[in-house]
Amino acid sequence: MNIKKTLGLGVVSAALGLTLVGGGTFAYFSDTAQSTASFNNGTLSLDSDPSVIVDLSNLKPGDIITRDFQLKNSGSLDISQVLLKTAAQVIDVNNDNGTHNLKDDIVVTFLVNKDKISSPVLVKKLSELESLSPDLVKAGILGSVFGEKSGIKAGTLDKLSVQFAFVDNFQPQNYYQGDSLKLNWTFEAKQGAGEYK
């Protein structure tokens, strides 16, 4: 090989080497950042004291019984609604009720939600109440002006009064003697609407 070819090949090799070295060491600025987020879900927790409500014994036609109870929001989220679910079962001891239904003759009146200043909240026969899901913490017109707004804020409670009336139809109601009624109330709490934060 002649000297010109060798030098030419050397120059090309050197240029190629410099290109590779320059390309390999070409740098640009970069930065990375990491963001971590923690999401904790709030809790929706409703406590109630219904045991004093449903303990209705030794009733006779014409009796009216009033009981107080409370619904407490012990969670971290506000409750927008508390829906009442009613299930009642009549035990006809003597099998003599015929077409009569004790649930039709017990009238339930939610007299007042003391925190919402709304009265009466609801007046229904027990049989009608079974097909409804009323909101017990909704503020009425007076409540929205003078009392709390609807719902139960976290860490607070609502005090309610309820009345049970055994309707006296002024006729003998002997078919109900010895009968019993099992009443089960479930209070279903609903959260408020989501918020843009």
Backbone bond lengths (Angstrom), bond angles and torsions (degrees), N, CA, C in turn:
res aa  C-N    CA-C-N  psi(-1)  N-CA   C-N-CA  omega(-1)  CA-C   N-CA-C  phi
1 M - - - 1.423 - - 1.505 107.90 -
2 N 1.285 114.78 139.08 1.452 116.42 -178.19 1.520 109.47 -83.86
3 I 1.300 114.17 166.33 1.452 122.59 -173.91 1.511 112.00 -64.90
4 K 1.328 118.59 -34.30 1.459 121.34 -179.32 1.509 110.15 -66.93
5 K 1.328 114.74 -42.29 1.462 118.19 179.97 1.514 109.83 -66.56
6 T 1.322 116.57 -39.36 1.459 120.01 -178.92 1.508 110.32 -66.07
7 L 1.353 116.73 -44.19 1.470 119.59 178.64 1.525 111.07 -65.34
8 G 1.333 115.85 -41.42 1.472 119.99 179.42 1.519 110.83 -62.02
9 L 1.301 116.37 -42.30 1.460 121.27 179.40 1.514 110.33 -67.14
10 G 1.340 115.37 -36.64 1.475 119.65 177.93 1.515 111.05 -65.83
11 V 1.347 117.15 -42.35 1.473 121.05 179.82 1.517 109.73 -64.47
12 V 1.332 116.94 -44.46 1.479 120.32 178.85 1.514 110.03 -62.03
13 S 1.326 117.01 -42.80 1.467 120.52 179.44 1.519 110.58 -63.25
14 A 1.338 116.17 -41.71 1.467 120.04 179.75 1.515 110.55 -64.93
15 A 1.340 117.24 -42.37 1.472 121.08 179.40 1.523 110.44 -63.70
16 L 1.327 115.76 -42.60 1.455 120.26 178.61 1.518 110.19 -64.18
17 G 1.293 117.04 -41.15 1.468 121.63 178.39 1.509 111.28 -62.77
18 L 1.339 116.22 -45.52 1.476 119.77 178.51 1.525 111.08 -62.42
19 T 1.330 115.49 -39.25 1.464 119.21 179.20 1.528 109.98 -62.67
20 L 1.326 116.29 -45.07 1.466 119.86 179.98 1.521 111.26 -65.54
21 V 1.348 115.31 -41.93 1.460 118.74 179.90 1.521 109.99 -66.11
22 G 1.333 116.68 -45.13 1.465 120.35 179.29 1.515 111.21 -62.93
23 G 1.341 115.42 -42.66 1.465 119.12 179.48 1.507 111.57 -67.06
24 G 1.293 117.49 -35.62 1.460 120.97 -178.83 1.504 112.51 -73.84
25 T 1.333 117.09 -27.36 1.460 118.76 -178.83 1.520 111.95 -101.74
26 F 1.341 117.78 7.65 1.453 120.87 177.72 1.521 107.58 -63.43
27 A 1.305 116.51 129.61 1.453 119.38 -176.18 1.517 109.88 -124.16
28 Y 1.320 114.86 154.28 1.456 121.35 172.61 1.508 107.57 -136.97
29 F 1.309 115.69 158.55 1.459 119.03 179.36 1.522 109.88 -78.67
30 S 1.290 116.17 137.59 1.458 120.06 174.85 1.519 109.05 -146.34
31 D 1.292 113.71 159.07 1.457 118.73 -179.35 1.516 106.81 -152.78
32 T 1.279 116.32 146.89 1.458 119.71 174.96 1.521 108.26 -127.20
33 A 1.285 114.33 145.38 1.466 119.99 177.30 1.512 107.51 -134.58
34 Q 1.297 116.20 145.53 1.446 120.36 -179.13 1.515 108.06 -120.18
35 S 1.297 114.58 135.02 1.462 119.77 179.32 1.516 108.39 -119.08
36 T 1.290 116.13 130.68 1.456 119.42 176.47 1.521 107.83 -116.99
37 A 1.285 114.85 142.58 1.463 120.03 179.55 1.512 108.66 -130.45
38 S 1.307 114.71 147.45 1.459 120.02 178.89 1.518 108.05 -120.99
39 F 1.314 116.23 127.29 1.456 121.23 179.48 1.528 108.42 -115.11
40 N 1.292 115.68 117.21 1.452 120.29 176.66 1.518 108.53 -111.00
41 N 1.302 116.05 124.60 1.456 119.84 178.60 1.515 109.67 -76.62
42 G 1.314 115.33 141.42 1.455 120.03 175.15 1.523 109.76 -75.53
43 T 1.292 116.00 171.06 1.458 120.34 179.85 1.524 109.57 -116.10
44 L 1.309 113.94 144.36 1.457 121.65 175.55 1.514 105.57 -115.05
45 S 1.306 117.07 110.70 1.460 120.26 -174.37 1.524 109.59 -137.07
46 L 1.314 115.26 119.66 1.463 121.07 -179.48 1.512 108.74 -115.52
47 D 1.320 116.36 125.50 1.459 121.78 175.42 1.516 107.97 -110.28
48 S 1.320 115.50 140.70 1.460 118.94 178.18 1.516 108.87 -136.24
49 D 1.308 114.65 162.81 1.458 120.86 177.79 1.524 108.10 -125.03
50 P 1.345 116.30 69.42 1.457 118.31 -175.52 1.522 114.24 -84.36
51 S 1.337 118.24 -5.86 1.460 118.97 -174.48 1.527 111.98 -61.71
52 V 1.328 116.81 -34.01 1.458 119.12 179.96 1.519 111.40 -74.70
53 I 1.316 117.21 -18.05 1.455 120.07 -177.93 1.517 111.10 -78.07
54 V 1.314 115.51 -46.46 1.461 119.40 -169.00 1.520 113.36 -88.78
55 D 1.315 117.23 0.70 1.466 120.01 178.50 1.525 108.89 -84.79
56 L 1.312 115.26 79.09 1.464 121.40 -179.06 1.524 107.71 -114.36
57 S 1.300 116.18 104.87 1.462 118.88 -177.58 1.526 110.25 -124.67
58 N 1.326 114.79 157.43 1.457 122.36 174.59 1.530 112.35 60.04
59 L 1.320 116.63 40.74 1.467 121.24 -179.41 1.519 111.55 -80.82
60 K 1.313 115.29 151.43 1.456 121.53 172.76 1.518 108.11 -137.80
61 P 1.335 118.74 156.83 1.467 120.38 179.71 1.525 111.23 -53.57
62 G 1.324 114.71 135.27 1.463 121.13 -179.18 1.516 113.69 97.68
63 D 1.339 117.76 -12.77 1.469 120.44 179.47 1.524 110.53 -70.07
64 I 1.322 114.46 141.01 1.464 121.76 174.00 1.525 106.89 -128.60
65 I 1.323 115.91 123.86 1.461 120.93 -177.66 1.524 108.25 -122.99
66 T 1.327 116.30 130.41 1.464 121.48 178.36 1.518 108.93 -113.29
67 R 1.314 115.79 134.07 1.458 121.74 178.58 1.529 109.13 -132.16
68 D 1.325 115.56 146.40 1.461 122.17 174.17 1.521 108.98 -104.00
69 F 1.291 115.86 147.37 1.458 119.89 173.41 1.512 108.32 -151.70
70 Q 1.305 115.87 170.59 1.456 120.01 -178.45 1.515 111.06 -136.63
71 L 1.313 114.43 150.26 1.448 123.32 174.58 1.520 106.70 -117.25
72 K 1.316 116.82 119.43 1.463 121.63 -175.04 1.515 110.38 -114.48
73 N 1.328 115.39 131.44 1.463 121.39 175.05 1.520 107.70 -92.39
74 S 1.328 116.64 98.86 1.461 120.63 -179.06 1.529 111.56 -98.76
75 G 1.325 116.75 13.97 1.462 120.87 178.08 1.517 111.36 -95.01
76 S 1.326 115.47 -170.11 1.465 120.78 -178.79 1.531 112.43 -103.45
77 L 1.329 117.76 -7.31 1.463 122.21 178.95 1.520 109.99 -108.39
78 D 1.315 116.38 148.44 1.458 120.35 175.03 1.526 109.73 -69.16
79 I 1.316 115.47 146.08 1.457 122.14 175.81 1.520 106.90 -101.35
80 S 1.326 116.81 128.42 1.464 119.38 -178.93 1.524 112.02 -91.50
81 Q 1.337 116.72 -30.70 1.461 121.36 -178.84 1.513 109.65 -143.14
82 V 1.322 115.78 150.06 1.461 121.50 167.41 1.524 105.82 -127.14
83 L 1.328 115.25 107.53 1.455 120.72 -178.11 1.520 109.47 -91.30
84 L 1.318 115.47 134.00 1.463 121.32 -179.73 1.519 109.66 -94.50
85 K 1.323 116.46 124.31 1.466 122.58 174.83 1.524 107.02 -110.60
86 T 1.324 116.40 128.32 1.467 121.65 -175.56 1.517 110.47 -116.42
87 A 1.318 115.44 133.24 1.463 121.77 172.08 1.524 106.78 -133.27
88 A 1.302 116.57 125.37 1.468 120.68 -178.66 1.516 109.24 -131.91
89 Q 1.326 114.73 142.48 1.463 120.45 179.37 1.517 108.40 -131.75
90 V 1.332 115.75 127.36 1.465 121.34 178.28 1.519 108.27 -96.75
91 I 1.324 115.73 131.83 1.462 121.04 174.30 1.524 106.81 -104.43
92 D 1.336 115.50 105.51 1.466 123.05 -179.69 1.526 107.93 -85.88
93 V 1.327 115.94 92.38 1.467 121.95 -171.81 1.530 112.55 -58.96
94 N 1.320 116.94 -44.76 1.473 120.41 -175.76 1.531 112.79 -97.31
95 N 1.309 117.10 5.37 1.468 121.35 -179.72 1.527 112.18 53.49
96 D 1.330 116.44 40.51 1.462 120.06 -175.69 1.529 113.43 -124.89
97 N 1.326 117.80 15.70 1.461 119.70 -178.95 1.528 112.80 -73.61
98 G 1.324 116.98 -23.96 1.464 120.14 179.18 1.520 110.99 55.73
99 T 1.337 116.58 -122.60 1.472 121.46 -178.47 1.523 112.02 -86.13
100 H 1.330 116.98 -3.24 1.463 120.79 -179.03 1.534 109.55 -83.47
101 N 1.320 114.72 142.62 1.457 120.46 179.69 1.523 107.84 -130.50
102 L 1.321 116.64 118.69 1.463 121.23 -178.93 1.530 111.39 -56.61
103 K 1.329 117.31 -31.23 1.472 120.51 179.75 1.532 111.72 -65.50
104 D 1.347 116.85 -24.05 1.470 120.19 176.57 1.523 111.61 -78.21
105 D 1.300 116.86 -20.56 1.468 121.12 -176.22 1.526 113.23 -103.68
106 I 1.313 117.58 6.72 1.467 121.57 171.91 1.526 106.63 -109.40
107 V 1.328 116.23 116.58 1.460 121.17 179.30 1.527 108.09 -103.43
108 V 1.315 115.48 126.78 1.467 121.72 -178.56 1.526 107.82 -105.53
109 T 1.317 115.34 126.23 1.463 121.07 177.87 1.514 108.99 -123.35
110 F 1.316 115.63 117.75 1.462 119.38 171.50 1.519 105.40 -83.11
111 L 1.322 115.48 102.23 1.461 121.39 -170.36 1.507 112.69 -67.73
112 V 1.321 116.31 -49.21 1.458 118.19 -173.52 1.521 109.76 -159.02
113 N 1.331 114.24 141.60 1.461 120.85 165.04 1.521 103.52 -101.06
114 K 1.324 116.33 103.46 1.458 121.78 -170.24 1.530 113.04 -61.91
115 D 1.330 117.30 -25.97 1.462 120.50 -179.38 1.528 111.98 -84.76
116 K 1.321 116.73 -24.80 1.465 120.61 -178.03 1.536 111.41 -99.19
117 I 1.330 116.49 -6.89 1.465 122.22 -176.86 1.531 109.94 49.32
118 S 1.316 115.59 50.84 1.457 119.89 177.39 1.520 108.57 -124.74
119 S 1.330 116.07 127.02 1.446 120.58 -175.68 1.520 109.90 -153.18
120 P 1.323 119.73 140.09 1.456 124.45 -18.78 1.525 109.85 -75.90
121 V 1.305 115.42 150.43 1.455 119.85 -179.25 1.526 109.75 -75.40
122 L 1.340 116.08 -41.95 1.461 119.96 -172.66 1.522 109.69 -162.28
123 V 1.329 117.35 139.66 1.464 123.00 173.69 1.519 106.70 -132.62
124 K 1.341 117.20 113.72 1.466 121.36 -177.82 1.517 110.61 -149.15
125 K 1.337 115.02 151.56 1.459 119.73 168.26 1.526 106.76 -67.17
126 L 1.310 115.39 151.02 1.466 119.52 179.46 1.525 110.76 -59.45
127 S 1.325 117.68 -37.51 1.469 120.82 178.91 1.525 111.24 -64.33
128 E 1.343 118.08 -35.03 1.467 121.22 177.79 1.527 110.99 -73.02
129 L 1.315 115.37 -36.35 1.463 120.74 -177.42 1.527 111.39 -62.87
130 E 1.350 116.09 -27.84 1.470 119.77 -179.69 1.531 112.20 -63.87
131 S 1.319 118.26 -27.14 1.465 120.34 -177.68 1.532 112.54 -97.55
132 L 1.330 116.95 5.37 1.457 121.62 -178.71 1.527 110.90 -114.55
133 S 1.322 115.18 163.43 1.471 121.87 173.25 1.526 108.12 -135.95
134 P 1.329 117.16 69.93 1.468 118.95 -176.65 1.522 112.49 -68.67
135 D 1.330 115.05 150.73 1.465 122.12 175.97 1.525 107.69 -89.84
136 L 1.327 116.86 114.39 1.461 121.33 -175.23 1.518 113.78 -82.62
137 V 1.325 118.35 -9.90 1.472 120.17 -176.76 1.524 112.01 -118.26
138 K 1.303 115.45 27.13 1.462 120.25 177.05 1.518 108.47 -88.94
139 A 1.322 115.62 131.78 1.467 119.98 179.69 1.519 109.62 -78.58
140 G 1.327 115.83 135.53 1.457 120.55 174.01 1.521 109.62 -81.19
141 I 1.312 116.52 -171.28 1.469 120.73 -178.88 1.518 110.75 -60.78
142 L 1.334 117.50 -47.46 1.464 120.07 178.51 1.525 111.09 -64.81
143 G 1.337 115.35 -40.43 1.458 119.44 -178.60 1.509 113.08 -62.97
144 S 1.333 116.23 -37.76 1.458 118.56 -178.48 1.532 111.30 -69.23
145 V 1.335 116.75 -19.61 1.463 120.43 179.07 1.524 111.67 -94.53
146 F 1.342 117.15 -48.75 1.463 121.40 -172.96 1.527 114.22 -104.16
147 G 1.316 117.65 -25.02 1.467 119.83 -175.89 1.516 111.54 -107.09
148 E 1.325 114.74 -161.22 1.461 120.37 178.19 1.521 109.84 -74.05
149 K 1.308 115.06 160.76 1.458 120.06 174.11 1.527 108.27 -75.09
150 S 1.333 115.99 171.96 1.464 121.17 -179.90 1.523 110.70 -59.13
151 G 1.338 115.94 153.59 1.456 121.81 177.58 1.518 112.74 91.60
152 I 1.327 114.89 -177.81 1.465 121.61 177.63 1.524 107.38 -131.18
153 K 1.307 117.22 117.43 1.467 121.52 178.34 1.527 109.57 -67.56
154 A 1.323 115.95 152.37 1.465 121.62 178.71 1.520 109.80 -55.38
155 G 1.329 116.00 133.92 1.464 121.22 177.37 1.515 114.92 81.36
156 T 1.345 117.99 5.53 1.467 119.99 179.24 1.528 109.65 -119.49
157 L 1.317 115.99 177.21 1.453 119.88 179.51 1.518 110.38 -142.53
158 D 1.330 115.18 161.29 1.457 122.80 173.99 1.520 108.39 -115.65
159 K 1.312 116.34 138.29 1.464 122.06 178.03 1.525 108.16 -107.38
160 L 1.313 115.75 127.08 1.452 120.91 -178.42 1.523 110.77 -125.05
161 S 1.324 115.32 154.05 1.466 121.61 173.11 1.518 107.59 -119.57
162 V 1.323 115.08 136.89 1.460 120.32 179.23 1.529 108.46 -129.34
163 Q 1.318 115.02 145.04 1.463 120.60 -178.81 1.528 108.97 -123.67
164 F 1.323 115.12 135.53 1.464 121.93 174.88 1.517 107.65 -112.03
165 A 1.317 116.66 127.52 1.466 120.85 178.31 1.519 109.00 -122.05
166 F 1.341 115.97 125.49 1.458 122.01 175.24 1.528 105.62 -89.88
167 V 1.321 116.01 106.83 1.460 121.63 -172.91 1.523 110.58 -64.12
168 D 1.328 115.80 128.58 1.471 122.59 173.89 1.521 106.68 -98.56
169 N 1.343 116.94 112.31 1.461 120.35 -178.87 1.529 112.40 -90.44
170 F 1.330 115.69 10.35 1.469 123.62 177.80 1.521 112.47 61.10
171 Q 1.292 115.61 23.82 1.460 123.96 171.89 1.529 106.50 -125.68
172 P 1.323 118.32 155.59 1.470 118.72 176.53 1.536 110.24 -58.42
173 Q 1.295 114.94 131.13 1.468 120.64 178.21 1.534 109.55 -119.08
174 N 1.330 114.08 42.25 1.465 120.22 -175.92 1.528 112.76 -61.88
175 Y 1.321 117.19 -24.19 1.462 120.47 -178.95 1.528 112.03 -61.75
176 Y 1.334 118.07 -18.70 1.463 120.91 179.30 1.530 112.92 -89.23
177 Q 1.315 118.23 -7.02 1.465 119.81 -176.29 1.523 110.75 -60.95
178 G 1.316 115.49 130.98 1.463 121.73 178.31 1.520 113.96 81.39
179 D 1.328 117.52 -10.01 1.467 120.14 -179.76 1.523 110.14 -70.81
180 S 1.304 115.14 159.56 1.463 119.55 175.93 1.526 108.95 -135.14
181 L 1.307 113.77 159.73 1.452 120.20 -178.74 1.520 108.02 -132.40
182 K 1.310 115.79 125.10 1.463 120.64 176.21 1.513 108.03 -99.85
183 L 1.313 115.50 120.81 1.459 121.40 -177.54 1.517 109.42 -114.08
184 N 1.319 115.54 127.39 1.456 120.77 178.09 1.518 108.59 -123.29
185 W 1.322 115.78 120.99 1.454 121.36 176.77 1.516 109.42 -110.70
186 T 1.318 115.73 131.58 1.455 122.12 174.41 1.517 107.36 -116.51
187 F 1.318 115.60 128.37 1.458 121.38 178.75 1.523 107.93 -102.96
188 E 1.320 116.68 113.24 1.464 121.69 -176.42 1.523 110.00 -102.65
189 A 1.333 116.01 114.18 1.457 121.10 -178.46 1.524 110.04 -87.35
190 K 1.327 115.71 139.18 1.460 121.86 176.94 1.530 108.32 -119.89
191 Q 1.322 116.26 138.71 1.458 120.86 178.28 1.517 110.68 -73.74
192 G 1.306 115.29 163.09 1.456 120.44 174.72 1.515 110.84 -77.06
193 A 1.320 116.72 174.26 1.467 121.46 180.00 1.529 109.98 -66.80
194 G 1.313 116.02 149.70 1.466 120.69 176.56 1.518 110.74 -62.41
195 E 1.310 116.20 154.19 1.467 121.91 -176.98 1.523 109.76 -120.21
196 Y 1.325 115.25 150.02 1.466 121.20 173.70 1.514 107.83 -84.07
197 K 1.326 117.36 117.15 1.476 121.40 -176.22 1.505 111.06 -118.42
